[in-house]
Amino acid sequence: MVGAAGGRGAPALGRRGAPGPGGAAAAGAHPRGGRTHGRDGGAGRPGHLRRGPVAGRGRAGPDGRVGGHGAAAGAGAAGWPARAGVDPDGRRAGRPPRGGAARRPARGRPAHDGPRGHAAALAARRGGARPGWAAAGRVLAVGAGAAHRAPAAGRRPLDGGAGLAGHHRAGPVTRRSSSRGCDAGAVPPTSTSPVLAGHAVHLLESPGEGPLVLFTGGAGIVADYWTAVTELLPGVHWAALDRPGLGGTPWPGTLPTLAESVTLLAEVVRTLGAPAVLVAQSMAGYHVEALARRHPELVAGLVLVDSSVSFYTSPPRELPVALPRTVHRLARRRALRALGGLLHQVGASTLVRDPAQVLRTPALRHPYTDADALAAVVAEYCSWSGQGWDLLGVRSAHPFPDVPVVVLSASSTGGRDWLAKQHRLARMLHARQVVTDEGKHLLMIDQPEMVAEAVESVRRQVARG
């Protein structure tokens, strides 16, 4: 899912199949003389995260600029940097490097019936110790290149009462059960399908106190995946986004680009209230980072939930748009639509510690039983690596703003290589990182409390200014 650091050329943000202006000229240009950082992004392999400080083996630029970008970047469409390495047919050469082998997390967590049942169980257990914590509870807080082991003793808040910025201390950093359960009298979120940035999108929104908290999921992840988190945030103004094709909206018939995704996010934030705290999982991490760099006035803070990491050294290969178009055509048959929903649910169940949390939740299957949704899921997966490559050009052209950022990382997603790149991402964004082995890639299902605590921590920092 992730690549190595460094690179040649500067990616252009044009439509698929058409390199942006300056892309060809930028190809091969290397202002740093061809030197690249180490494979682990210069931050060292965090194999000793649980034993003490991480010793870096290289140096990453403070603004996250990757060698080979910056001076070589041309002006792409609508002010976006130019992309290099695009073949005439729009496909890129090469494959993205793969991360390390996944590792099974520690056991000991009880099963629950889907996200809502999970949140309800958390509320019912308030005031008591969580089963399995003493044996398997390890949450590591990482800040400014140092890692601290957090034994599962005590019930202190994730941020020690001082926000997630308070990681540099000798005491333990552990999770706690939320003191707020689901309010039985809470007003359910409203569901709307406005047309923004030229496409119909689906939004779930709940009124409350600002700033706005906007949830956006990874490739093919719908708003319902955030239910367990939003139930822990009563009184907060939040919204969850379904991109075009998801949530009952029509699929536009093309592969999404990073430029289009950022434009859409900007329109959503302007419509609902800016600036906003953006909570992004997996591929959506590309979108919110690019939005913060290009439109810092719209972003109050970020929470990256096991975000995808882009440190490619060469242009990755993209799958053609013909694949999701074929899925869209075949999914017109009812039997295939039902099969597609089941396949998605089974696949998503492998990304959580307890598969029953997904398999027993119809709300995580029904959204994927129409042709548009299935095509949109495939299209987002096809464009995932290309959007990561495009992000490198944005980093070269735009500095990251001074906003609070929390990076939540699951140790079981890709092993040491994954954690190394997550650590480098946190350093690049001057973020606080929390590493847990009690969840997998869909941390909003496995660890809704942790995500909610991170959101509240960022909101507190925003309120303090």
N, C-alpha and C positions, 0 to 999 in steps of 0.2 A: 504494500500500500504506500510505501514511502521510498524516497530515493536518497541519494547521497548529496553532499554539498558541492558547491562550485558549479561551473558550467561555462559554455561558450555561447556567444550570441545573445540576443535579447528578444524575448517572445513578443509578438504583435497580437493585439486584441482585435482581430477582424472576424468576419463571419467564417464559419467552417468552409474550408476549401478555397479561401482567398486570403493570402498573407497580407497583413497591414502594410501601409507605406513605410519604406525604410527597412522592412524585414530582410530583404535580400542583401542589402548593404551591411546590415548588422551581423549577418551570419559570418562566423569566423573571427570577428573582431574580439580582441581580448585585451582590455586595458591593463591587466595585471600580468601580462606576459605568460599566460597559459598556466599559471599556478592555481591549484585548487586546494580546498581544505580537505581534511581527512574524511574518510568514509562516514564516520559517525558525527560529522558536522562540527568537528573541532571542540566539542564539549566533553570528549571522553566517553567511553562506554560505561554506563552507570551500573556496572556489575556489582559495585560496592555501595549502592544506595542505602542498603540497610546496615551498613557498618560504619559510616562516617562521611566526611566530605568527599565530594567527587573531584578528582584531580583532572583538570583539562589537559588534552594533548595537542591543542591547537588554539586558534583564536577566531572567533566569529565577529563580524563587524557589528558595532553597537546598534546600527539601524537595520540589521538583518540583510544588508545588501550582499548578494552572492557574487563571487568572482566571475567576471565575464559579462556582467550587466552594469548599467550605469552609463558610462561614457559611450558604450556601444549601442545604447538604446536609441532607436529612431522614434519619430512621432507617428503613432498609429491612429486609427480612426477615432474621432471624437476625443483626441488628446491622450489616448491610451498608448503605451509603449509598443514598439514594433515587435513582431514575432519572427524568429528565424527558424530555419529547418523545416519548413512546410513544403511538402511535395506539391506539384501542380494539381493533383487530384484532391488536395486537402488533407491527406493522411500524413502523419508524422512517422519518421523512421525511429527504430529503437524501441526498447521496452523499459518500463520503469523498474528500477531495482526492487527486489522484494525484501520484506522485513524478515526477521528471524522467526523461528518456529513458535507457535503459540504455546503458552503454558497454562495448564488448568489451575484455577485459583483454589484457595483453601476452601474446604467444605465446612458445613456447620450452620448454614443459614436455612431457616424453615421456608417451606413453599407457601405461596399465596395464590389466590385465584385472580390473576391479572393485575394491572396497575391499580385499579380502584380498590380491589380487595387488599392489595399490598399496603396502600395508604391507610385503609381502615384498620388493618392489623397494627400498623405503626402507632396510630392514634390510641388503639385499645391497650397497647403495651406501655403507654406513657407512665413514667415513674418506676418502671422495673427494668432490670437488665435484659438486654437482648440475647436470646439463645445463640450460642456459638461465638459470641464476641471474645470470651476469655481465651478460647482455643485458636480462633482464626482471625481475630480482629487486629489488623495492622494497617495503619494509615500513615503514610510518610509525607511529611511536609517539607517542601524543597523551596529554598529562596536564595537568590543571588549566588548560585553555584554550590551551595552547601545543602546536604541532605541530613535529616535527623530521623532516627528510628522512633516510631510512636507506638509504644506498647499499649495494649487494649486495657488499660487500667483507669478507673475513674470515669466520670461522665461529663467532662468539660466540653464546652463548645468547640467546634472545629477551629475557630480562630482564637481560642483562649480568652474570649471576651473582649478582644481588641481588634477584631477583624482579621482577615487572612494575612494581613501584613505582619502579624506578630509571630512569625515562625522562628525568629532567632532567640531562642531561650532553651534552657535545659530541660524544662518540664515536658511531659508527654503531650502529644497532640492527638486527640481522639475525637470520634464522632459522638454525637448525642442524639437521642430521640427528640423530634421537634416538640416544643411545648404547645404547639397549636395543631389540633386535629382538623378534620373536615367539618366545617360549620354546616350544621343541618339546615340552617336558614339562609345559606348563601344563595345569591342570585346566580343561576346558571349562565355560562358565557353565551353571548350572542353569536350567531353564525351568519356571515355575509359573504357574498361573492362579487366584490367590486372589480372593475376593470382598471388596472394600474399598469403603467408602462406598456400599454398596448395589448395586454393579455388579461383574461379573467383569472383571478386567484381566489382562494378560499381562506377566510380569516375567522378564527375564534377569538373573541375579545371579551374581557371581563373588566368592568369599571373599577376604579379604586384610586388610591393615592399614587402620585408620580414619584420618580420618572417612569415612563413606559418600560416594561420588560418584554422584549420581543423574542419568542422562541422560534428557532428554525432548525429543522432536522437535516440529517445527511441524505445521501442519494436514496430517493424513494421513500423517505420517512415522513409519515403524515403527522398532523397536529395531535392526533389522539395518543401518540407515544409520550407526550408531555403531561398527561393527566395526573399521574401520581405526584409530579413536582408542583403543578399549579394548585393542587388541593392543599399543599403546604404553604401557600402564599395568599391567605385570605386578606382582603383589604388592599391588595396591590393591583395597580393597573397593568394588566398583562394582555398579550395577544400571541397567538400561535399561527404561523403561516404555512399554508399549503401552496406550493409553487404550481405553475400552469400544468394541467394534466392531472393533478392530485386533488382530492377533496371534492370530486364531482365536476371539475372544470375541464374544458376541452384541451387536449394536447395540441400544441401548435404545429406539430409535424416536423420539427427540426431538433437538432442537438442544442441544448442550452450552452451559452458561453458565459465566461466569468463577467464580461462587460454587461450582458443582459441581466445576470443575477444581481449585480451591484446596483444597476439602475432600478430594478424592481424593489430591492431592499430600501433604497433611498426614497422611493415613492411611498412605500408603506410607512416608513418612519415619519415622513413629512405629513402624511395623511392622519396618522394616529397621535402624533405628538413627539416632537424632537426637543432635546436629544434623548436617546433611548439607551437602556442597557440591553445589549444583544447577547443571547444565549444560543450558542451554535454547537451542534454535534457533528462529528465526522467531516464530510465534504463541505458542509456549511461554514466550517471554520475558514475556508478560503474566502467565502463571500464576505463575512463580517470583517476579516482583516483588511481586505481590499477596500471595503466601504470606509473603515476607519482611516485608511491612508488617503483615499481620494476625497472623502467628505467628512473631515474630523468634526465639523460643527453638528453633525447628526448623531454622534456617538458619545455617550456618557461613560461607558465602560463595557468590558467584554467578559464573558464566561465561556471558555472553550471546553467542551465536554468530549474528551477523548478525540480531539480534532485531528483531521487528516493533516499530514505534515509534508510540505513541498520543499525539498532541497535537491532537485534533479540536477544532473550534470550533463544530460543530453536530452533532446526532445523525445518524449515518450510517444508510443504508438496509440492512436485512437481508433476505435472501432467505427465503422461507417454508419451513417444514419439509416441505411437500408435495413439494418437489424431491427431497430424499434418499429420501423414502418411495416416490416413483415409481421412482427408481433401484433401490431394494431389491426392488421388485416385478418390474421388468424383468430384473434380474440373476439371477433364478431359472433363466433359460435358460443352458445351458452355454456356448453360443457367445458370448453377450453378456458372461458373466463373463470369458472368455478375452480378449475385446476390451477389457474394462475394465482388466485387468491390463496389457495392452500399451499402452493409452493413458496409463496412469499412468507407466509406465516411460519412454515417449517424452517426456512432459511433464517428468519429473524430469531427463531427460538434458539439457534446455535450461538447467538451473540449475547445471551443472558445466562446467568448462573443456573437459574431454574427455568427450564424450557416451558413448564406448565404456566408460568406467568404470561407467556405469549400465546401458547396453544389454547388456553382456556378463555381467551378474551376475544369475543367476536368482533369487537370494535377495531381490532388489529388485523382482521381478515377481510371484512366486508368492503373497506375502501379500495381493495385491490381486485374486485370482481367485475370491473368494467374495462373495456378496451383502451380508453384514454389513460387510465391510471397505469395499466400494465405497460403500455408503450412509454409513458413518461418515466417509469422506473428504469426501464432498459436504456432509454435515452440518457438519463442522468448518469448511469453507470458507464455508458460509452464515452461521455464527455468528462468524466472525473479526472483522468490523468491530464487531459488537455487544459482543464481549468487550473490544475496545480502548476503546470508549466507557465501559464499566463500570469500567475501570481508573482513569479520571479521578476517579471518586467515591471509590475506595479511596485514591488519593493524597491527596485532600482530608481524609480522615478519619483516616489513619494515617501517621505519619512513617516514613521509611526508617531501618532500624537501622544501626548502625556495624559493618558487615561488609565484608571485602574483595570488590571487584567488578572484573571485567575485561570490557570490551566489545570484541569482535572484529567488525570491519566490513569488508565487501567493497565496494570502490569501484565495481564493475561492476553492483551490484544496481539502483541507481536514480540514478546520477549525483550531481551536487552537492547536489541537494535531499535525497537519501537520506543523504549524509554529514553534511549540516548537522543533520539530525534525530538521527542517531546521535551526533554530537558533543554535542548538547544533552542527550540521554539520559545520556551519560557524565558530564556536568557535574552533572546532577540527582542521580545516584546516587553522586557523589564517586568515580567509577570511573576506572580507567586504560583507555585506548582504544588498540587496535592496528588500523590500517587497512592493508589489503593489496589490491593489484591483481593478485595471483596466484591468485585464487579467485573463485568466484561465490557464489550464495546458500547452496548446500549446502557450506559450508566444511569440514564434517567429512569430506567426500569429497575435496575439492580440497586441503585443508590440514590433514590429521590431526595432523601434528607441531605445528602452531601451537596447535591446540585442546588437545592433550596438554600442551604447555608451559604454557599458561594454567592448566590444571587443577592442575598441579604447583606453579605459582607461588602460587595461592590456598591450596593445602594447606600450603605452607611458611609463609605468613603466618598461617594458622590455628594451626599448631603453635607459632609464636613468641608467639601470644596477642596 
